[in-house]
Amino acid sequence: MSHFTYLWTNECRLNSIAAGWEGKPLDISAGSAFTKRNVQKGDIMYVLCVDKGLVYLVGRMKVARILSREVYDAEFANPNLWPGDEVVIGENGTPCRFNFTIPPEKLKDLRFESKKAEPLLVKDGKLVEAQSLRSVRELYWESVAELNKLLS
């Protein structure tokens, strides 16, 4: 089992708030890199969002299914789901928290599984470059433990 972060746009976060998803279990995400990044059934996904340097920890879910958008749209009616070529359907999701930010001292300690992974650059308590969390990234095990503490 692997653990990944996935970066939502702030527009997705705001639309989810407007749709009334606050406090509901995280159970879905649309995107285009899940299969490319080798996300599989049983993996854990942490959804993040960046706005003005603040990193929001929306929640965590276990990947139950990964569907093409065409298959998803044929099976489900969800007008609130944003564009994406693939859809992750999750299970055992934590309640969505759209206004919870990762403390800067914890943000600086997040690490990812990659030979080229650099620590996140945080200045004045804010993430300097949102693209450093782009798309789907596999988490280092110590960072998994830290995110789980923040979600408990």
N, C-alpha and C positions, 0 to 999 in steps of 0.2 A: 504494500500500500504506500502510495506517495502522497505528499501534501503540496498543494499549489496555491498561489495567490492568483486572483484574476481581477483586473482593474476595470471597474465600471467608469463610464463618463459621469461627470457631475449631473448632466442632463438625465441620465438613467436614475441617479439617486433622487433627484427632485421629482421626476415622474413617478417613482415608486412611492414617495411620500404622498403625492397628490392622489395616487390610486388607493391609499389607505393600507399600505403594506407594513407600516410601522408595527412592531411587536408580533407580526405573523412569522411563522417559520420560513427561513430562507429555503426555497425549494426549486429555484429556476434561475438560469442565466443563459443569455444568447451571446454568441460571439463567432469568431472565425478561426480560432487557433487551437481549440481543444484537442482535436485529433492530431494535428501537426506537432503539438507539444507532448503527445503520448499520454494524455489524461485518459484514464480507464475507469470502468465500473469498480466501485469500492474505494477509489481515491478520495481524498478530502480536499475541498476547495474553500478557501477563505476569500471572500469578496471585499475588495478595497475600493475606495474612491478618493481622488485628490481634487481639492478645490482651494485655490489661493495658498498652496503650500501645506494645507492641513490634510492629513491622511485619515480618512474615515474607515473604521473597521465595521462593515455592514453586518457580517455574520459568517457562519461556517456551515457547510453541508457536505454530506457524503454523496458521491456521484452514484446515482442509481442507473441512469441511462444517458447516452449521448445520441441524439437524433439529428438527421439532416433537417434543415428548416422545412423542406417540403413535407417530410414525414410528420414532423411536429404539427404543422399547420393542418394537415389532413386529419390528425387525431384529436387536436385540441383547439378550442376557440379561446384565444387570449388576446384581445385587442390592445392590452397594455404592454405586451412584450415588444421590446425594441428590435431593430434589425440585427441580423446575424445569420451566417450560413449554417451554424450548428446551434443546438439547444441542449444544455445540460439540465436534466431533471434530477433533482436532489431528494434526499431523504434525511431524516434525523437532523434537520436544520435548526440552528439556534434562532431565537427571535431576531428579526431585522431591527437594527439600531442605526438609524440614518444620521444621527447627530453625535455619535461617539467617535472621538478622535484618538488615535494612538499617541500616547505621550511622547514628546520628542526624545527623551532618554531611551525609550524602548525602540523607537523608530530607528535610531542610529545603530542599534544592535541587530536589526533584522539582517539575516544572511540567506543567500540563495545557493543552490547546488549548481555551480558552474565554475569552470576553471578561470573564467574571465570576470566572475562576479566581484564587483567592487562594493564596499560598504555604501549605504545610501548617504548622500551628502545632505546634511541638515544644518541650516544656518538660522540663527535667531528663532529656534523652535519650529522651523518650517522646512519641508522638503524643497530643495532647490530645483530639482528637475523631475517633473511628474513622469516623464518618459522612462525614468529609471525603474518604474514599476509597471511598465507597459505590458499589456496582454497577459499571458499566462507564464508564471515563473515558479519553478519548483523550490520549495523551502528547505533550508537546512534544519535538521532535527531540533537544535536548540531554539530556533526561532518558532518552530511549531509549539513547543512548550510555552513560550512567552505569549504567543497569540491565544493559546488556550486559557492561560491565566487571565488575560484581558477579557475573554468572553465569559468567564465563570462568575 
